[in-house]
Amino acid sequence: MEEARLPTALLVDATLRPLNGRGIFYYITNKGNHASGIIMLKLNSLGQGCTLLIQQRDLDGNLGWTHALGEENVEEAKADEYITRSIARDPDLWVIEIEDPQRHNPFEGKMI
């Protein structure tokens, strides 16, 4: 039996709303499928590159995160090019940019 899952739009809103109070800015650059779109995060450290993460399921079917480009730190232009190609392939993809020097992922799930 598949686990019950919050619609992506509600998960995004509930997870990002507390960032406002901590002074962490974010931008939803592509709104995907309201109910079931997957999430790509661009964690921007503002001048020292960024981390590009995408949701992925592990072997047990649990949602987690993986480095979309296979490396932890990438140049922003390279990340932006990858994001553009990814949206062209999957318009239901949610893309969120978070400006955080610590590059903290506010969403649940382990690194895969």
C-alpha positions as CSV (number, residue, x, y, z in Angstrom):
1,M,0.0,0.0,0.0
2,E,1.4,3.4,-1.0
3,E,1.9,6.0,1.8
4,A,-0.5,8.9,2.1
5,R,1.1,12.0,0.9
6,L,0.3,15.7,1.2
7,P,-0.3,17.4,-2.1
8,T,3.0,19.0,-3.2
9,A,1.5,22.6,-3.2
10,L,0.5,22.2,0.5
11,L,3.9,20.7,1.4
12,V,5.7,23.5,-0.3
13,D,3.6,26.2,1.4
14,A,3.9,24.6,4.9
15,T,7.7,24.0,4.6
16,L,8.6,27.4,3.2
17,R,6.3,29.7,5.2
18,P,8.6,29.5,8.4
19,L,11.6,30.7,6.3
20,N,10.1,34.2,6.1
21,G,10.3,34.6,9.9
22,R,14.0,33.6,9.8
23,G,14.8,36.1,7.1
24,I,15.6,33.5,4.5
25,F,14.3,34.4,1.0
26,Y,12.9,32.0,-1.4
27,Y,11.4,32.0,-4.9
28,I,9.1,29.5,-6.5
29,T,10.4,29.7,-10.1
30,N,8.2,27.0,-11.5
31,K,5.0,25.7,-10.0
32,G,4.5,22.2,-10.9
33,N,1.5,19.8,-10.5
34,H,-0.5,20.9,-7.5
35,A,-1.0,17.3,-6.2
36,S,2.0,15.3,-7.2
37,G,4.8,17.3,-8.8
38,I,8.3,16.5,-7.6
39,I,10.5,19.3,-6.1
40,M,13.9,20.6,-7.3
41,L,15.8,22.9,-4.9
42,K,18.4,25.4,-5.8
43,L,20.1,26.3,-2.6
44,N,22.0,29.5,-3.4
45,S,24.8,30.6,-1.0
46,L,24.9,34.0,-2.7
47,G,28.3,34.2,-4.3
48,Q,29.8,30.8,-3.4
49,G,28.0,28.6,-5.8
50,C,24.8,26.6,-5.1
51,T,23.6,23.2,-4.4
52,L,21.0,21.6,-6.7
53,L,18.8,18.9,-5.1
54,I,16.0,16.9,-6.6
55,Q,13.5,14.6,-4.9
56,Q,14.0,10.9,-5.6
57,R,12.7,7.7,-4.1
58,D,15.1,5.2,-2.4
59,L,14.9,1.4,-2.9
60,D,12.2,1.2,-0.3
61,G,10.0,3.9,-2.0
62,N,10.7,6.6,0.5
63,L,11.2,10.2,-0.8
64,G,14.7,11.6,-0.3
65,W,17.1,14.0,-2.0
66,T,19.9,13.6,-4.4
67,H,22.4,16.0,-6.0
68,A,20.8,16.7,-9.4
69,L,24.2,17.3,-11.1
70,G,26.1,14.7,-9.0
71,E,28.1,17.3,-7.1
72,E,27.4,19.3,-4.0
73,N,28.7,22.7,-5.2
74,V,28.0,23.9,-8.7
75,E,28.2,27.3,-10.5
76,E,24.9,29.1,-10.6
77,A,24.9,29.3,-14.4
78,K,25.3,25.5,-14.7
79,A,22.4,25.0,-12.2
80,D,20.2,27.4,-14.1
81,E,20.9,25.6,-17.4
82,Y,20.0,22.2,-15.9
83,I,16.8,23.7,-14.4
84,T,15.7,25.0,-17.8
85,R,16.3,21.6,-19.4
86,S,14.5,19.8,-16.6
87,I,11.4,22.0,-16.8
88,A,11.3,21.5,-20.6
89,R,11.2,17.7,-20.0
90,D,8.9,17.8,-17.0
91,P,6.6,20.9,-16.7
92,D,5.1,19.5,-13.5
93,L,8.4,20.0,-11.7
94,W,8.4,22.4,-8.8
95,V,11.6,24.5,-8.8
96,I,12.4,26.5,-5.6
97,E,15.4,28.8,-5.1
98,I,16.3,29.4,-1.5
99,E,18.9,32.1,-0.7
100,D,20.8,30.7,2.3
101,P,24.5,30.9,2.9
102,Q,24.2,27.7,4.9
103,R,22.5,25.9,2.0
104,H,20.1,24.2,4.4
105,N,17.4,22.0,2.9
106,P,14.2,22.8,4.9
107,F,12.3,19.8,3.5
108,E,12.2,16.4,5.1
109,G,14.0,13.4,3.6
110,K,17.5,12.0,3.8
111,M,20.2,12.3,1.2
112,I,20.2,9.3,-1.2
